[in-house]
Amino acid sequence: MAPEKNKGELLKLLGVGFGIAVTIGGTIGTGILRKPGPIAANLGDPSLIMLVWFLVSIYAFLGVLCAIELGVAIPKAGAWYIYARRAFGDYVGFITGITSWMGTVAALGFGAYTMSEFIALMLPDTEPVIRFMAIAILILLMSFHWLGTKSAGRSQEILSFLKAVGLFAFVLICFVYGGDVKNTELIATTERVSKPALLTGLIVSLQSVFYTFDGWHTAAYFSEENTDPAKNLPKSMISGVLVIVAIYLLVNIAILYIMPMDVLANSKLAASDAIKLIFGEKSAMVVTFFLTLSIFGILNAQIMFSPRVIYSMSRDGLFFKAAQKVNSGGTPAIAMPLTGICSILLILSGKDTCEKLSDIAVFFFVLCYIAGFASLIMLRKKEPELPRPYKVIGYPFIPWLLIIISLLFLTGAVYQDIESSGYALIFLVISYPLFLLTKKLNQ
């Protein structure tokens, strides 16, 4: 197909396999391998730990059902931005879109830096150039994604498959080889961790698991590029989230099977420590390599879905007009490199900046969820005749329940990190003048 025919148009190339892959790849990062230790320190009881993971699994599954209704009813790139703008107008759409994009830009920069740190663990001589490795990772991803949606989608399928196989293999190894590890010297010398009050521990643990599940909606960003969104999106998103839930629950069960609570509560990287308990210190390199691969998979998804937001905003006159250009391979020709360049600038400003912005981004991500669930309710009232090939079960109870849970989570996040929440609120205050400026520049 000639490049001229594709300017401003995304290509319908993606199917069920990609939807499952991008759901898994856009969600599972290092959280499942790092969070079990801190959660154990906060709760100290296997039943409570599994309960927290199970409750957030239900939230993610119900959230997926809501996202499917919106995605098949309005099959446009951009996910939460598209739904919020259609339901509540340009300003709410602008806030939802810009915060979604900026949050992912920060996560992309922080993720690339973290990946380079893991590479330095395997190759110690590279430690002095960690920042430059992080930049090189993003440049490599941008160069590859420039080739087009087809190759990018296939790479996501491969990376997600390897990630899922690796995690299921971890579970199998723990149950097959982990029966006798409780007599090791490491366990005997572990110090007991004093856990906080139960309510505080539950709030902090729910937040940790909530962050780990972020990304369950990723396939909705690509509904415009799906060959048959009404048929494919429900299959891919439901299958994807069920695989994630299965992985998360099984990995936690496996870790709890291997590691006594006192050991787990002291662990900063529970999966790695579990493997070391079975095979010894030298096995840690295998887990480090898997972590690196896992981070690369989520970076690959982020550099692919985040540009779709500002591409869609540009098409609606809420971002720079140039950002709606698409190359012959179906990649947003301006939005994709702009996303990567902004992440590189954050890396150059320092890891602490990336990490702080990532903390702030969590506040915005939850606001996007709320905007999405509220959009579903508003659009049912505002556009009752809108074709809805898929309707969420239990309407309106399910979206209202998710809004309430999200607001409770947001309240907890504000309480736990007042500083980051303060920065987020400041941005919301200045967002309206920024919105007016953007509208004026696009006139």
Secondary structure as the mmCIF struct_conf table of DSSP 4:
data_model
#
loop_
_struct_conf.conf_type_id
_struct_conf.id
_struct_conf.beg_label_comp_id
_struct_conf.beg_label_asym_id
_struct_conf.beg_label_seq_id
_struct_conf.end_label_comp_id
_struct_conf.end_label_asym_id
_struct_conf.end_label_seq_id
HELX_RH_3T_P HELX_RH_3T_P1 PRO A 3 ASN A 6
TURN_TY1_P TURN_TY1_P1 LYS A 7 GLY A 8
STRN STRN1 LEU A 14 LEU A 14
HELX_RH_AL_P HELX_RH_AL_P1 VAL A 16 GLY A 25
TURN_TY1_P TURN_TY1_P2 GLY A 26 THR A 27
BEND BEND1 GLY A 29 THR A 30
HELX_RH_AL_P HELX_RH_AL_P2 GLY A 31 ARG A 34
BEND BEND2 LYS A 35 LYS A 35
HELX_RH_AL_P HELX_RH_AL_P3 PRO A 36 LEU A 43
HELX_RH_AL_P HELX_RH_AL_P4 PRO A 46 ALA A 73
BEND BEND3 ILE A 74 ILE A 74
TURN_TY1_P TURN_TY1_P3 ALA A 77 ALA A 79
HELX_RH_AL_P HELX_RH_AL_P5 TRP A 80 PHE A 88
HELX_RH_AL_P HELX_RH_AL_P6 ASP A 90 MET A 122
BEND BEND4 LEU A 123 LEU A 123
HELX_RH_3T_P HELX_RH_3T_P2 PRO A 124 VAL A 129
HELX_RH_AL_P HELX_RH_AL_P7 ILE A 130 HIS A 145
TURN_TY1_P TURN_TY1_P4 TRP A 146 LEU A 147
HELX_RH_AL_P HELX_RH_AL_P8 THR A 149 TYR A 177
TURN_TY1_P TURN_TY1_P5 GLY A 179 ASP A 180
HELX_RH_3T_P HELX_RH_3T_P3 VAL A 181 ASN A 183
BEND BEND5 THR A 184 THR A 184
HELX_RH_AL_P HELX_RH_AL_P9 GLU A 185 ALA A 188
TURN_TY1_P TURN_TY1_P6 THR A 189 THR A 189
HELX_LH_PP_P HELX_LH_PP_P1 THR A 190 LYS A 195
HELX_RH_AL_P HELX_RH_AL_P10 LEU A 198 PHE A 213
TURN_TY1_P TURN_TY1_P7 ASP A 214 HIS A 217
HELX_RH_3T_P HELX_RH_3T_P4 THR A 218 GLU A 225
STRN STRN2 ASN A 226 ASN A 226
BEND BEND6 THR A 227 THR A 227
HELX_RH_AL_P HELX_RH_AL_P11 PRO A 229 ILE A 258
BEND BEND7 MET A 259 MET A 259
HELX_RH_AL_P HELX_RH_AL_P12 MET A 261 ALA A 265
TURN_TY1_P TURN_TY1_P8 ASN A 266 ASN A 266
BEND BEND8 LYS A 268 LEU A 269
HELX_RH_AL_P HELX_RH_AL_P13 ALA A 270 PHE A 279
HELX_RH_3T_P HELX_RH_3T_P5 GLU A 281 SER A 283
HELX_RH_AL_P HELX_RH_AL_P14 ALA A 284 ARG A 315
TURN_TY1_P TURN_TY1_P9 ASP A 316 GLY A 317
BEND BEND9 LEU A 318 PHE A 319
HELX_RH_3T_P HELX_RH_3T_P6 LYS A 321 GLN A 324
STRN STRN3 VAL A 326 VAL A 326
TURN_TY1_P TURN_TY1_P10 SER A 328 GLY A 329
BEND BEND10 GLY A 330 GLY A 330
STRN STRN4 PRO A 332 PRO A 332
TURN_TY1_P TURN_TY1_P11 ALA A 333 ILE A 334
HELX_RH_AL_P HELX_RH_AL_P15 ALA A 335 SER A 349
HELX_RH_AL_P HELX_RH_AL_P16 LYS A 351 LYS A 382
TURN_TY1_P TURN_TY1_P12 PRO A 384 GLU A 385
BEND BEND11 LEU A 386 LEU A 386
BEND BEND12 PRO A 389 TYR A 390
TURN_TY1_P TURN_TY1_P13 ILE A 393 PRO A 396
HELX_RH_AL_P HELX_RH_AL_P17 PHE A 397 GLN A 416
HELX_RH_AL_P HELX_RH_AL_P18 ILE A 418 LEU A 441
TURN_TY1_P TURN_TY1_P14 ASN A 442 ASN A 442
#
